[in-house]
Amino acid sequence: MRKYTAFGTAMLAAALMLNTGMAKAYEPGKPIPKKSINKHAIVEPNRMAWWSKARFGMFIHWGVYSVPAGVYEGEKVPGLGEWIMHDKKIPVDTYQAYAKDFNPTAYDPEKWVLMAKAAGIKYIVITTKHHDGFAMFDSKASDWNIVKRSPYHKDVIKMLADACRKYGMKLGFYYSQANDWNNAGGAAAGGHWDKKQDGSFDSYLDKVAIPQIKEILNNYGDVAELWWDVPTDMTKERAAKITPLLKDHPNIITNNRLGGGVEGDLETPEQYIPATGIPGRYWETCMTMNDTWGFKTYDDHWKSSKTLIRNLVDIASKGGNYLLNIGPKSTGEIPEPIVERLKDMGGWMKVNSEAIYGTTASPFRKLPWGRCTTKEMADGNTTLYLSVFNWPTNGELLVPGLKNQALSAKLLANGTSLKFKKVADGLSISVPSAALNEDATVIKLLIKGKPDVETVIPSANADGSFVLSPADADTKGGVQSEHTPPNLGYWTNAKATASWQIKITKAGTYVVEAPIGAVTEGNSFIIQVGNQSLKATAKATGNDGKYEVNRLGQIKIDKAGITNITVTPVAENWQHINMRDITFTPVN
């Protein structure tokens, strides 16, 4: 996988700037907007439908790096297991010797596929070649591959493809197109420390990468998804050598990491869940179960099954897919903590998968007790799947802001009917005293028509003050709401905006303050409240992760009621800021 700094890299910022800012995510079964279609292909209008319905995929990072497994010369190497060659600047000959010990005699691809299916997983994406350049398939373009260099001498990708076909599992391929630390010339874009890495990057593309891409596209049956990674030095001209290879594969789905301005179909947030999804784009959060993608013997920092289940629900509620990683051992065995967690997820999915598969994003801005997914019914009504993380202690679950007439409510797990009533703040559902499942208990709520939800943020403080949270923002143009710490980040695009619709309880003049992290001086922006505006400039803190409270000035709010507040950069000198909560406090 790629590496990120704490607050993102220029590459990630560039990728997020591709966000079109449309109001809602694409829907299964609807034609794909032309801008997301590979211009070289004739595409079925519904080619993304299976992917949108799937919601749950498995990532597999497997290669020679699973032999050292995070240890080099007796030293535990910090960082990602698959980056050990790069991080320790291991000589080519030394690293390639690991292939002699890569002998996955315990590899059972049918067992892998059946384990994935039992967990509720609908598709698999496996590393055919990572940054170490080792092909996990029988490649004619380079002998640095599992068939020619390992004692196993078998094409594990072919074996997995056969198993996936047998059991109806869709299969996609990860391929590192622009970073290769072993094939000559490939390291020009991704680090260089050994004379054996010398060579032309363009020659590497022409003689290794492009031929290998042809091999994985043409030798293993239908490829559901092609997952590029780290587009270092991938210019428009270099990317243009690769995109024509897709012309004979019109239904393949590609991500946004090829480079050269190629958007692909999928945004790929890594190791985080966008707080508001990515409006207007398909997206797939890829995430590890512990701290690394490739296997490390000593990485025992496992996420709990509860966290993984709730991540899946959270991602589906925002209109995305969960690509959950496993890192097999060099023997082909799956570490037992992974097996246990996938079994737990499968147990939950066996009961509750209806709330995940084929669902669309939540109509609610925020739910205090959990998440919601939706399905439009054939008769025009809508099913809301309420996944409750924090079970109410008073026996009443409030669905805030819901205006629709409720037709029925029941526990998804056992079909028990629940009573409900309209209340001033929405709909109240009477629930049992205890949750059926502590990870997430699902209530299936059928409502009349399409969801009609009050999305206005109330200003609840008694003195009239209010706080604009990053998680409540409607964002356009690439700015993203991040969880840790809560902030509006990746704000590199001067056309990107964040806005809130809020119910003001008190007219008057307000002092406006916000903690902001800014590397450079001169990042100015305008806060617009109704017909009033305030221009402010963020202090430079030297690091976008170092926040200082900025007193931005005062602004007059003419009248109480529902008001839109928008933050827009001033294009001149705009570089990048991270902004946390914005506080409005009445003067006097």
N, C-alpha and C positions, 0 to 999 in steps of 0.2 A: 504494500500500500504506500501511499504518499505520506510524507511527513508534513505537519503543520506546526507553526509556532503557536504560542498560547492564544493569540488573537487573530490567527489566520495569516495567509500569505497573499502576495500580489496575485498569484495564480487563482486562488480561491475567490478573491475579490472580483477578479475579472470574470470568473465563471458565474458568480452571483449577479453580476451586472447584466447577464443575459435575461434576467427576469423581465417578462413583458409587462407586468403590472396589471394584468387582467383581473377582473373582479372575482372570478371563481375558478376552481380547478376544472380541468377537462373531465368529461363524464364518460363512463364506459358506453360503447355502442354509438357514440357520436363521431362524426367525421373529424379528422385531425386537421387543425389549421395548417395551411400550406407551408408556413415558415418552419414547421418542425419536421417536415418530410424531407428525406434525402433527395436532392434534386436529380440524382441519377437513377432513381427507382420509380417504378409504377407501383403504388402502394394500395393495398386493400384499405378501404375507409375505416374498417374496424380492427385494424391490426394491433392496436393497443388494448383491445377489449379484454383479452385473457389476462394481460399483465395487470390491468386496473382491478380486475376481480380477484386476482391471486392474493395480493396484500402481504404475503409472507414468502420470502425466499431464503435460501441458504448460500452463503459465501464459503468457499473452501480455499484456504491458503496452504499449499503443500509443495514442497520442493526440497532441494539439497540442504537448505538452511535448517531443516528439521534434524539434520545430523549433529551439527554443533549445538543446536537447541539453546542458543543464548550464552554459550560458554566458549571462550577462546583462550588457549594456553592456560587453562585452569582458572581463568577470571570470569566472573559473571559480568556480562556486558549489558549495561543499561540500554533501554530503548526497545525497538521492535525486533522480534526474532529474525524476520526476513531481511533486515537491514544490517546484519552483523558484518558482512563482508565490507560494506561501505564504512560502517562506523569504526571498525578496527583497522581499516585499510589493509585487509588481508591480501597478500600477493595472489595473483591469478593461479599459479601452480599449486600453492598451498590450499586455496579454496577448492580447486577442481579435484584435489585428492579426496575430498569428502564424498564425492560421487561413488567411490569404491565401497563406501560403507552404506550407501543408500540402497537398501535391499528390502522393499516392502512386501515380504512374504506373507504377512497377515492381512494384506489388502483384499477386501471383499466388497467390490463395488455394489453388488446387489444388496448386501447388508446395509451399506451406506444409504442407498436409495430408499430402502424400506424403513430405515430409521427416520429419514427425513419425512416420508409420507406419514408415518405414525405421529410425528410432531405437528402435522397440519401444514407442512411446507409444500408449496406448489411448483417451485422451480429452483434450480441449482446453478450457481455461477462458480466455476473453478479456475484457478490460475493455470493457464497453459504455459506461460513463461512470465516469471517475475523479473525484477531488476537485476537479478544475478545471471540472467540470460539463459538459464537452464530450461530447455524445452521438455515438458512432461509428456511429449508425444514423439513419434518416429518422424523426425524432420530430415529432409534431404538438403536443407539450406545450411545446416550447421550440425557437426557431430557432437556438439555440447548438448546432448539430450539423453534421456533416461534409457533408451534402447541401446545406444552405442557406448555409453560411459558407465552405466551402473551394472552390477551383477544380476539385476532383475531382468533386464533385456526385454521388457514388455512395454507396450504402449498403454499406459494407465488411462489416458483420455479416451481411447477407443473402447476400453473395457467399461468405463463409466457411461459412455454414450450408448453402448449396447444395453446396459442395465436400465438406463433411463427410458429407452425405447420400450423395453420389455414391460416396465411398470407404469408407463404413461407420465413420466416426469419430464418437464421441459428442462433443457440444458443450455446454459450460456457459458461463454468463455471470457475470462480476463486475459488481456495481453498487454505487456509493458512495451509500448512501441518506441519510446524515446529514451529509455534508460536501460543500458545493458553493460554490466561491468566485466563481462568475460569475452564476448564476441568483439573482435577488433573494430574500433571506431565507435562502438556503442556508448562507451564511457565519456565521449566528448561532451555529451549533453548532461551527464549525471554524476560527474566526479571522475577524477583521473589520478592514479597514484602508482601505476605499474607500466613499464615500457610495453608490456604485452597488450595493453589496452590501446596503444597508439593506432591511429588510422583515421580515415575520413568518415564523419558521421553520415554524409550522404551515401557513401559507398556501403556503409552498414545498412542503411535503410533499403537500398536497392538490392543488396545481395543476401541479407538475412531477414530483416523485419518484413518487408513486403512479400517475399516468397513464403515465409512462415504464416503470415496472415492468410494467404491463399490456401495454404495447407489446412489450417484449422477451419476455414470457411467451407472447404470442398470435400474433406475426407472423412467427416464424422456425422453426416446426415444434417438435418435441419438444426441450425443454430438459433436459439431463441433470442439471445442477448449477447452483444459484444461490448465488453467493459474495458475501455482504454484507461491508462493511468499515467499521470505526471507528464504533461505535454511540454517538457523543457525543450526549447529551441525548435519546436514544431511550428515553422512558419506556414503561411498560407500556401506557399508553393509546395512545401513538403507534405502537408496534409492533403493537397490536391493529388498527390500520387497514390494515396490510400483510398480516398472516397470512391473512386470508380470501381474498386474491388467489390463494392456492395451492390452493384447494379443488378447482379444476378440473384440477389437475396432480398427481394423487396419487402419481406415481412420481418426482417431482423430489426431488433430494437438496439439502439446505441446510446451510450452516455455522453456526457459533455466534456470529456477529458482527452479528446483526440488532439485538440489544439488547432492553430491556424484559423481561428474564428468559426470553426464548425460547432454548431450548437448541440447536435444530436437530439435525442428525444428526452433524456432524463437528466435532471439535476441530481447531484450526488453528495448531499451533506454527509460528512464523515465524523462519526463518533458523537453526533449531537442530533437532536430533534428540533427542527425549526419551530419556534413558538407559535407561529401562525401559518405553518406550512409554507409552500412556495406558490403563491397564486399564479395561475396561468401557465404553469409548467407541471408535467409529470415529474415526480421526484421519488428518490429511493434512499433512505438513510441506511448506510452500511455501518455496522457496529460490532465490536468484539464482545465475547463473553467475559474475558478477563482484560489484560492490558495490552495484549499483542495479537497480531494476526497469524504469524507463523509460530509453530510450537516452540515453547521454552520450558525447560524442565522445572524451573523454579517459580514460574508465574502462577501463584495460587490466589490471585486477587479476583476471585470469581464473582460476577454479579449473581444475585439470588434469582431463583425461578420467578419469584414475585415481581422483581424488577423487570425481567425479560418479558413476562406476560403483560405487565402494564406498559412497557415500551411499545409492544405490538399494538395494544389498544390505542395508545396515545397517537401513534403514527397513523393508524387507520382513521382515527377521528379527525386528522388534519389532511386526509386525502392522499397519503403517501404509502409506500411499501417499506417493509422491514427486511433488509438483507443482513441476516445474522450470521456471523462468521464462526467457523470451526477451524482449528489448526491440528491436523492429524500428526501423529508421531512418524518418524522415518520408517518404522516397521509397517505402517498402514493401519495401525490401531488408532481408535478415537479415544482420547483421554476420558476417563470415567466421569469426571465432573460435567463434561459436555453431554455425555449419554444421559446422565441423571436429569439434567436441566431440560433437554429435549423431550424426555419422557414426561416430565411435569407439564411442559407446554402442550404436549399432545393430549394429556388428560384434560386440561382446561379447554382445548380446542374441540375435543370430542363432544363436549357439552355445549360450547358457546360459539362455535365457528360461524354460525349464522350471523353473528354480530360483527364478523370480520370480512368474510368473503363477499365480494360484490357490493360492498357498502361505499357510500360517499361521505364527504366531510360533514362535520357537525355544523348545524346552523347557529349554535350558541357561541358567543364570544368567550365565555368562561363559565365553567361549572365548578362550584366549590367542593363537590364530593366525588368527581370523577370525570368521565368522558362520554361522548355520544357519537354514534355512527348512524347513518340513515340509509333507507332504501325506499325508492319510489315504487308504489304498487301499481298494478295494471289498471285499477279502477280510479286512479288519480289521488288516492290517499297515500299516506306516508307512514312507514314504520320507523320509530326512533328506538335504537338500542342503547339503553342507559347503563353503562358499565360503572358500577358504584365501587370506588376504592375505599371511601370513608363512610361506613354505614351509619345512618342517623340513629342517635340514641333515644330520640323521642318518638320513634315509630312513624314519622312523617318525612317523606322525601320531597323537597320542593324543587320543581323544575322551573327555574326562574325565567320570567319574561315570555313564557309560551302563551300565545293568544288562541291557538287552534282549539276546536272542540276535540276532546279525547273520546275515542270509541271503545278502547279496551286497554287493559294493562295486566301483564302477568309475568311471573318469574320464568325466565327462559329455561332454566335447568329442569323444572318439574311441571311447568304449565299452570301452577297455582294462580288463580285470578286475584287481582288486587283492587281494592276500592280507591277511588280518586274523586277529587272535587276541584272546581275552579276557586282560586283565591285571588286576592288583590295583586299579588306579586307573580302569579303564574298558575301552575297546577300543582296540587299537593296529592301525593300517592301514599296510601297507608301501607306500610311494609312490616314484615315480621320483626321480632325483637333482635334477631341475630342474622348476620349475613350467611348465605349458603356457601360462599367461597370467599375466604379472606383476601385472595389475590384480586378478584374482581367478580362481583355478583351482577348478573345482567338482568335488567327489566326490559321487557318488550312492550313498548307503548305504541299503539296505533292511533294516529290522529287524522282528522278529516282534512283533506287537501294537502297542499304543500306547506312546509313549516313557515309560520309567521311568528317571528321572535323579536321581542324588544331588545335591540342591541345597544341602546344608549347606556353609557356609563354614568351612574349617579354620583354626584359629589356629596359624599355622606358626612363630612365633618361639620360639627355644629357651628363652627365659626365661619362657614362658607368656603374654607380652603379646600383644595382638591389636588390630587396627584395623578399625573398621567403616567401610566405604567407601560414599559416597552411591550409587555405581553398583550396589552389591549390595543396596540396601534394597528391601523391599516397601513401597510407599507407597500410602496411601489418603486420600481427601478433598481432593486438590488439590496437596499438596506434591509437587515434582518434582525429580528428579535432573538437575542441569545439568552441562554439560561444562566451561565456562570461567568461573571456575575450578571444579573439581569441588566441588559443594556441593548440599545440599538446600535448594531455594529456593522462592519463591512461597508461603511457609508463612504464609499470612494466615488460614487457617481453623483455629480452635481445636480442631476435631474431627479435623483431619488428623493422621495418624500415620505414622511410619517404623519398620519392624521388620526384624530380621535373625534368621536361624536359623544358629547357629554351633556348632561343635564345640569345647568348652572342654577344654583339655588339663590344666589345673591348677586345683584348687579353692583358695579363699583370698580375701583381701581385696585389692581393686584400687583404684588411683587412676584417676579418670576425668577426661579433659581433652578439649577440643574448641575449635578456632578458630570463632568466631561473629561475624557481622556483624549489628548490631541498631541501628535508628535511634533507638529510644526505650528508656527504662527499663521494668522490670517484666515482661519476657517470661520467665515461669517455665514449667518443664516437668518431667515425671517420667520418669526412666529406670527401666524395670522389667526386672529380670533374674530369671527364675523367680519365686520368692515374695518377693524382696527389691526394694526400690525406693529411689531417690535423687531428691530434689527439688532442683532448681538454678534459678538465675536468671541470665540472660545479661547481661553488661555492655553498656551502651549505647555504641556506637562512633560514633553520629551519621550513619552511612551503612551500608546493608546490604552494600556492597561493600568495606567496611573491616573486616578481621577482626582480632580479638584472641583469644589463647589464653585460654580460661576453664578454671580448675581447678575442676571441678564438685563434687568431693568424693570420698568413698570408698564402695565398695559391696562387700558380701560375696557371693561366689559359692559356694554350699554344696557343689557336687559337680561333678566333671568329667563330660563327655559333651555331648550335644546340648541346647542351651538356646536359648530365644527371648529376644531383647532388643528392647524396644519403647520408643520415645520418644513421649510424648503431652503436648501443651500443657496448661497449666492455664488454663482458660477466662477466669478473671478477669484483666483488664488485658492479655490477649494481643493483640499488634498484628502483628508480623511479624519473623521472623529468617531469615537464611541460615546454615546450619550445614555445616561441612566435616567431615573425618574425625573420628570419635570414637575416642580411644585409651584402652585399658584396660591399665594396668601393675601387675603384682603388687607389693604392699608387701613390702619386704625381699627 
